[in-house]
Amino acid sequence: MVCVGIDVAKDKHDCFILSSEGEVLADVFTIPNSMAGFQFLMEKIRCCASSQDSIKVGLEATGHYSYNLLGFLLDRGLPTYVLNPLHTNLYRKSLSLRKTKTDRVDARTIAAMLLSDVGLKPYTVTAYHNEELKSLTRYRFDKVRERAKLKQSVSRLVCILFPELEKLVPSLHMASVYALLEEFPGAKQLAAANLTRLKFLLADASKGHYGRDMAVTVRDAARASIGSVMPARSLELRHTIRLIRELDAEIADIEESIQIIMEQLHSPITTIPGLGLRMAAMILAEVGDFSRFDSPDKVLAYAGLSPSTYQSGQLNNCYAHMEKRGSRYLRYAIYNATKYVCHWDPTFAAYFAKKRAEGKHYNVALSHAEKKLVRLIYAMEKSGLPYHPRTAA
């Protein structure tokens, strides 16, 4: 066995090669983050390993910095392990009491971890090619959060410029309300608006839902409004609404790309009632290859949804909190998916109601449903069979 530890950085990578007997085959050497550097690494590995040797290559999960090197190693058929930085950090500390952390030390630590074989699973080609779906789902997640902040800004600005409007409509975040505020960003502008223009604007934006009566109601409320006259705030409101519309278009494009990939995957988990395409895509993207996990409990741990354990002497977990380590995106997707599945699927609804009847807090009962959903998803991905209520029972 030949173990290769690589500490990944932006412009260069530190490498260390170790034999299964603990012999240093190549002390730490540095390669540039380029094709020439990657090829030099391959030559070095070939020089250190014979044709009978098994090779393990390990590197930390450092986001986009490791992506190109990872693809290069997988294309050459090398078993490659992507390690959690938290895991390598704890392993390094266990080797020495000295507080030493350098790129050279990290490369040696990774090689030593591969040699110790601490329950590591190789990164698969399936997981690597799943990165495109992961990029799209995370990109959508960030865009949705950005849009939510802008919507909060709209609510804040309307509260200053025309606070009465919020009581006249079901929601401020409607196409008709945005069209109204983009042209008349304040009570003063609405109070002076032409009634005919106001009527046609609302009718067109709401597709006929609002007409003359709504236009009169809005203008009368604007004339009696306590809203401030602030041109700077009105300009900010206009620009914020335009940004929200741009984000709406971008999110729609992202979702279209996600749908194309999901149609190619033909995942059975999309047949679970309440599990929408977007949350299903995020779960599949974050988990990657289900074969990496021996059990659904390990998927839960990867999402950070396992309860923490603390026992010392007579003290034994007074209140076990979720670990909240691992992929926050996967944790978010499972949490939101479980809420909707418990609403739409009778089996999950009954299970959630049972936990609540036992006196469990809402979040505790939901955590039990999350575990049940993860077990179901794991079984469905392994079997490839569509959802059936008996599967969830």
Secondary structure, DSSP 8 states (H G I E B T S, - for coil): -EEEEEEE-SSEEEEEEEETTS-EEEEEEEEESSHHHHHHHHHHHHHH--TT--EEEEEE--GGGGHHHHHHHHHTT--EEEE-HHHHHHHHHHH-SS----HHHHHHHHHHHHHHT-S---B-HHHHHTHHHHHHHHHHHHHHHHHHHHHHHHHHHHHHH-GGGGGTSS-SSSHHHHHHHHHS-SHHHHHTS-HHHHHHHHHHHTTTSS-HHHHHHHHHHHHT------HHHHHHHHHHHHHHHHHHHHHHHHHHHHHHHHHHHT-GGGGSTT--HHHHHHHHHHH--GGG-SSHHHHHHHHT-SB---EETTEE-SS--B---S-HHHHHHHHHHHHHHHHH-HHHHHHHHHHHHTT--HHHHHHHHHHHHHHHHHHHHHH-----HHHH-
